[in-house]
Amino acid sequence: MILKKFTFRLQSIVIAAALVAGCSSSGSHAPIVEYGAEREIIRGAKLKKPAVSVAAPVMKAVPRDKDGRPQVYVVQKGDTLYSIAFNYGLDYREIAELNNIQNHGIIHVGKELRLPSASTSTVVKTMVENKPLDVPVKSQPKVAKLPYTEQAVAQIEKMQEDPQKSEPVMVTKIQPKPEIKPEAKIDGITDDDGSTLEWSMPTSGTLISEFSETASRKGIDIAGKLGQAIVASSAGKVVYSGSGLRGYGKLVIIKHNKAYLSAYAHNDQLLVKEGQNVSKGQKIAEMGNTDTDQVSLHFEIRRFGKPVDPAKYLPLVKS
């Protein structure tokens, strides 16, 4: 009985000592740090997050053609094959052929498209043919050669008067050496002022909106009547005829050379087909109000796909 009481008191003392020791220690819990499958307890220390270094994304340099356009384009959301071609002054069919695209209405976001070079040059070589001058030569025992000069001709005439006093002379014309000229390069790129292209007004009417680069107005707007004739501002080839570009309605795009194209938007009727060659002043459409709230023509001129002010090429009359 006495032994049981002693054991009970001893257990009480041990429990009390443990409680006192727990109270004297810090009240904060020891942090736990996990390393893979292991766990380590650090007593009396705060856990600090390890510094993580994030490398800056590496930007790939986009190879560009000598006219400034990229050689490769990554398809973005909202792009169409037609809009990409329009924005870079190209024929969408050339892009499709280069990238083996069978369905022109389907391209996938993130896909890299190779763009055809529009500034390839044609080298023209000028060959200068140097033929010897055909001069009849008489068979004589002695023949002297003199340069072709007025004095030599006079000497020959004198000999013909008295052939007994002189030996026969043959005069040869010395051919000048051909001038070496650098190879002429023809790249089809028109000067900035459009001097190599003849431009004319695409229609008549009232100018209601002017070009503005800061306001993102990419062309001009001319108001007129429904069905009014729209003509090609310059000769060229139709590279687009349809309504696949959002915001342009029924649209005609004409490519004039490797640098310039023109666009005619919001038409009521389209009168030309893709691939068709048109002359300056030829009727290509009739004015309408497709994808706009007013009967008008939206007209753009683009150089290497970048919109330029049509006022630099056309005799615009401001209202």
Secondary structure as the mmCIF struct_conf table of DSSP 4:
data_model
#
loop_
_struct_conf.conf_type_id
_struct_conf.id
_struct_conf.beg_label_comp_id
_struct_conf.beg_label_asym_id
_struct_conf.beg_label_seq_id
_struct_conf.end_label_comp_id
_struct_conf.end_label_asym_id
_struct_conf.end_label_seq_id
HELX_RH_AL_P HELX_RH_AL_P1 ILE A 2 SER A 24
BEND BEND1 SER A 25 SER A 25
BEND BEND2 GLY A 27 SER A 28
HELX_LH_PP_P HELX_LH_PP_P1 HIS A 29 PRO A 31
STRN STRN1 ILE A 32 TYR A 35
TURN_TY1_P TURN_TY1_P1 GLY A 36 ALA A 37
STRN STRN2 GLU A 38 ILE A 41
TURN_TY1_P TURN_TY1_P2 ARG A 43 GLY A 44
HELX_LH_PP_P HELX_LH_PP_P2 LYS A 49 ALA A 51
HELX_LH_PP_P HELX_LH_PP_P3 ALA A 55 PRO A 63
STRN STRN3 ARG A 64 ARG A 64
TURN_TY1_P TURN_TY1_P3 LYS A 66 ASP A 67
BEND BEND3 GLY A 68 GLY A 68
STRN STRN4 PRO A 70 PRO A 70
BEND BEND4 GLN A 71 GLN A 71
STRN STRN5 VAL A 72 VAL A 74
TURN_TY1_P TURN_TY1_P4 LYS A 77 GLY A 78
HELX_RH_AL_P HELX_RH_AL_P2 LEU A 81 ASN A 87
TURN_TY1_P TURN_TY1_P5 TYR A 88 GLY A 89
HELX_RH_AL_P HELX_RH_AL_P3 TYR A 92 LEU A 98
TURN_TY1_P TURN_TY1_P6 ASN A 99 ASN A 100
BEND BEND5 GLN A 102 GLN A 102
TURN_TY1_P TURN_TY1_P7 HIS A 104 GLY A 105
TURN_TY1_P TURN_TY1_P8 VAL A 109 GLY A 110
STRN STRN6 GLU A 112 ARG A 114
HELX_LH_PP_P HELX_LH_PP_P4 LEU A 115 SER A 117
BEND BEND6 ALA A 118 ALA A 118
STRN STRN7 THR A 122 VAL A 124
HELX_LH_PP_P HELX_LH_PP_P5 LYS A 125 MET A 127
HELX_LH_PP_P HELX_LH_PP_P6 LYS A 131 LEU A 133
BEND BEND7 PRO A 141 PRO A 141
STRN STRN8 ALA A 144 PRO A 147
BEND BEND8 TYR A 148 THR A 149
HELX_RH_AL_P HELX_RH_AL_P4 GLU A 150 GLU A 161
TURN_TY1_P TURN_TY1_P9 PRO A 163 GLN A 164
BEND BEND9 LYS A 165 SER A 166
STRN STRN9 VAL A 169 THR A 172
HELX_LH_PP_P HELX_LH_PP_P7 LYS A 173 GLU A 179
HELX_LH_PP_P HELX_LH_PP_P8 PRO A 182 GLU A 183
STRN STRN10 ALA A 184 ILE A 186
HELX_LH_PP_P HELX_LH_PP_P9 ILE A 189 ASP A 191
TURN_TY1_P TURN_TY1_P10 ASP A 192 ASP A 193
TURN_TY1_P TURN_TY1_P11 SER A 195 THR A 196
BEND BEND10 LEU A 197 LEU A 197
BEND BEND11 PRO A 202 THR A 203
BEND BEND12 GLY A 205 GLY A 205
STRN STRN11 THR A 206 SER A 209
STRN STRN12 SER A 212 SER A 212
TURN_TY1_P TURN_TY1_P12 GLU A 213 SER A 216
STRN STRN13 ARG A 217 ARG A 217
BEND BEND13 GLY A 219 GLY A 219
STRN STRN14 ILE A 220 ALA A 223
TURN_TY1_P TURN_TY1_P13 LEU A 226 GLY A 227
STRN STRN15 ALA A 229 VAL A 231
BEND BEND14 SER A 233 SER A 234
STRN STRN16 GLY A 236 GLY A 242
BEND BEND15 SER A 243 SER A 243
BEND BEND16 LEU A 245 LEU A 245
TURN_TY1_P TURN_TY1_P14 ARG A 246 GLY A 247
BEND BEND17 TYR A 248 TYR A 248
STRN STRN17 LYS A 250 LYS A 255
BEND BEND18 ASN A 257 ALA A 259
STRN STRN18 TYR A 260 LEU A 270
TURN_TY1_P TURN_TY1_P15 GLU A 274 GLY A 275
STRN STRN19 ASN A 277 VAL A 278
TURN_TY1_P TURN_TY1_P16 LYS A 280 GLY A 281
STRN STRN20 LYS A 283 MET A 287
STRN STRN21 GLY A 288 GLY A 288
TURN_TY1_P TURN_TY1_P17 THR A 290 ASP A 291
BEND BEND19 THR A 292 VAL A 295
STRN STRN22 SER A 296 ARG A 303
TURN_TY1_P TURN_TY1_P18 PHE A 304 GLY A 305
STRN STRN23 LYS A 306 VAL A 308
HELX_RH_3T_P HELX_RH_3T_P1 PRO A 310 LYS A 312
TURN_TY1_P TURN_TY1_P19 TYR A 313 TYR A 313
BEND BEND20 LEU A 314 LEU A 314
#
